[in-house]
Every structure is written in structure tokens, then in C-alpha cells.
Amino acid sequence: MDKVSVVIVTWNAESFIRRCLDSVFAQSIRNLEVFVVDNGSSDKTVEIVKEFPQRIHLIENNENKGFCFSNNQAIGKAGGDYIFTLNSDIVLEYNYLFELLDFLKVNSEVGMVQGKFMRMDKITIDGLGLQLGIFLRLFNISEGKPDAPEFNRPREIFGPCAAAALYRKKLITEVSFENEVFDERFFFLVEDFDLAWRARNRGWKAMCVPSAVCYHYRESSNHKSGFRQYLSLRNRYYLLIKNMDFSFKSIVRIILAILFYDLPRLLIIICVNRAALKALSDVREYYPQLLKKRYKGTVNK
């Protein structure tokens, strides 16, 4: 029987973690191993996790190591045939993992999946997967729209949001670079786009399976908006440098994105957040390492 390794990263998540874990252990599939990586929580998160003895592998860090590093810690110890990354502010319906596994078993070319993310009001779409839009803008499909029958059909997506994503272990092995599944330089934000793009460059497809439903609070990170803005800006360029090919079509697309999206956005951000300049400095400093992490056989789909 296939085993699923569940990986949950926590940081001051006492408001969410109990409901999250209850929904994991209520899943209709039973062959699970569950890892919780806590990043130095100062609230009661660890105490709550320890109320589930012998059911959870708990890894405690003394400080916030970031989503990427912490997921890699657990994935390195995971023994499952599939890796399920889960945010602490997600509540799963009982058949969430069953629906995703069932889909993967009959679609061998698909290596990564997510379900339908709903807001906690249970009527608003939180996301149906990651997508690259015009001007290479990063977004969640159908975010903020009222739920409707049109959202109940499986669809191909660019990649799954790592808040509740299931990956084949084979895919994880193929995309890892020097034992990193998620690029730890990203810290958090856009890291799931990066993982998905690396997988797509190796021929894997991603799908949204809306028969699997979960509910998302979207309040687990606790980071200030200025810091999130800095990471979002910096990690966008990390992502593009690592994964875009150098074809004529891609170069034209990048030039248009810079002229009509990045420059106007950057000018606005610099006026309100001086950390934007640090983001650009980080990109310049890390540029040689980003090139080393590029997949030499890149084929954009």
C-alpha cells in the first residue's frame, strides 16, 4: 500500500494547528506518516502537537528557518511514496488525499496535484492552482471568485500551491538540487512556483483535482507586509533567472514583462518600501548561483 508523508511547517500556529492535524488524522486513507517542523514558536503550538503522541515526528528548530528549509528537513527523513506539503492553516475534507492519490494512480504523466482550495466561508474560491499570466505575473487561479459548477472539472495548471500539494516521490528526487527540494534561498513565497517549473522542465504535468476540497485561513505566516513584499519581489527574479529559457520567444516575453509590469511596479514599491532595493541587490549577488541551479535541458511548456 502506498505511503504518504505529510509535512507541516509551523510558526506560532496555535490558532490553527489542532484543526489541521485533526483533519489529517481523519483522512480516509490510513497509511500516513506525519512530520511537523516547528520554527521556534513562542506560543502553544508545540504543546498542542505533543498532544498527538507517537503519531507525529516532531522536528524543533530554535528559530524561524523558513518554509523551504523546514520542508527540506522533513522531506529528507520521509519514507513515503508521495510527499504531501500542508500549511498549518489548512483544514482538509476527509477524502482530500484519497482523491489526489486516486487521480495520480491513473495519470502517470502527472507528478503534482492539488485540490480545490476554499476560503473558510465555504463559498469563495481560495485557489485552483498556480498560473503564470500575461507579463509573467504569478497568481492563484480563480482566487476570490464565488464557487460554481465550472470549477468542479479537473484542469491542468502550471503547478500546485504548496499549502496542500501532493507530489510523487520520483518527481521530488528528480528536481532536488544538492539535497534541496525547495530552494532554501527563497525562504518562503514563490518556492512552489519554482518547484513546479523545475518539474515541468523535466516533463511532469500538474493538475487541479477539485473533488478534493480543503479550507484555507490564509493567516499562518505572521510576517509583516513589507517583508512579504521584499520576498515576493526578490523571489520573482530568482524564479525567472533559474527557469526561463533563452529562446527568442522567451526573451521577447521577458522584455515586455519588464517594460509593462516590472518597471511600473518596482517604481511604486521603492516609494513605499526601501527593502525593494535590497531585493535587487540580493538578485545581483546571488545571480551566479542561480545560473548554476538552472536545468540544462530546459523545455518550457
QUIMO-V216200 format. One record per helix or strand of 3 or more residues. SS is the DSSP state (alpha for helix, beta for strand). FROM is the first residue (numbers start at 0). TO is the last residue. If there is no record, write none. Layout:
SS;FROM;TO
SS;FROM;TO
//
This chain:
beta;3;9
alpha;16;24
beta;31;38
alpha;44;48
beta;55;60
alpha;66;74
beta;81;86
beta;89;91
alpha;95;104
beta;109;118
beta;123;126
beta;129;131
alpha;133;135
beta;137;139
alpha;148;151
beta;154;156
beta;163;167
alpha;168;174
alpha;183;185
alpha;190;199
beta;204;215
alpha;224;242
alpha;247;271
alpha;274;291
//
